[in-house]
Amino acid sequence: MSSGRSARSCCTMVWMESLFIPGVVIGVVGIAVVAAAYPLFNAITKKERERLAPQILKLTEELSKGE
């Protein structure tokens, strides 16, 4: 078990110099994308609901009259 732990530590020590900063930058960009996605999703969903609501109500009324 200790050999696996030391292998991970070794990789961290070797790659830290060359990949640490790009990894942090990519992580921050990823966090920004995820943070922007939720409000964007809510805005798109709200617009689509407003666009589709009259059609849904019309179809619901038509189905209710049929019975």
C-alpha positions in Angstrom: 0.0 0.0 0.0 2.8 2.4 0.7 4.2 2.0 -2.8 1.0 3.4 -4.3 1.1 6.4 -1.9 4.7 7.1 -2.8 4.0 6.8 -6.5 1.2 9.5 -6.2 3.5 11.7 -4.1 6.3 11.3 -6.7 4.0 12.3 -9.5 2.8 15.3 -7.6 6.3 16.4 -6.9 7.5 15.9 -10.5 4.4 17.5 -12.2 3.9 20.3 -9.8 6.4 22.5 -11.5 5.1 22.2 -15.0 1.4 21.6 -14.5 0.4 23.3 -11.3 -0.3 26.8 -12.6 -2.1 25.6 -15.8 -4.2 23.3 -13.6 -5.2 26.2 -11.3 -6.0 28.4 -14.3 -8.1 25.6 -15.9 -9.8 25.0 -12.6 -10.7 28.6 -12.1 -12.0 28.8 -15.7 -14.1 25.7 -15.1 -15.6 27.2 -11.9 -16.5 30.4 -13.8 -18.2 28.4 -16.5 -20.2 26.4 -14.0 -21.1 29.6 -12.0 -22.3 31.3 -15.2 -24.2 28.2 -16.4 -26.8 28.2 -13.6 -28.1 31.8 -14.1 -28.0 31.3 -17.9 -30.1 28.1 -17.5 -32.6 29.9 -15.4 -33.0 32.8 -17.9 -33.4 30.4 -20.8 -35.9 28.2 -18.9 -38.0 31.3 -17.9 -38.2 32.5 -21.5 -39.1 29.1 -22.8 -41.8 28.7 -20.2 -43.3 32.1 -21.1 -43.2 31.2 -24.8 -44.8 27.7 -24.3 -47.3 28.5 -21.5 -50.1 29.8 -23.9 -49.8 26.7 -26.1 -49.9 24.4 -23.1 -53.0 26.1 -21.7 -54.7 26.0 -25.1 -54.1 22.3 -25.5 -55.1 21.6 -21.9 -58.4 23.4 -22.5 -59.0 21.5 -25.7 -58.4 18.2 -24.0 -60.7 19.2 -21.1 -63.6 20.1 -23.5 -63.2 16.7 -25.3 -64.3 14.8 -22.3 
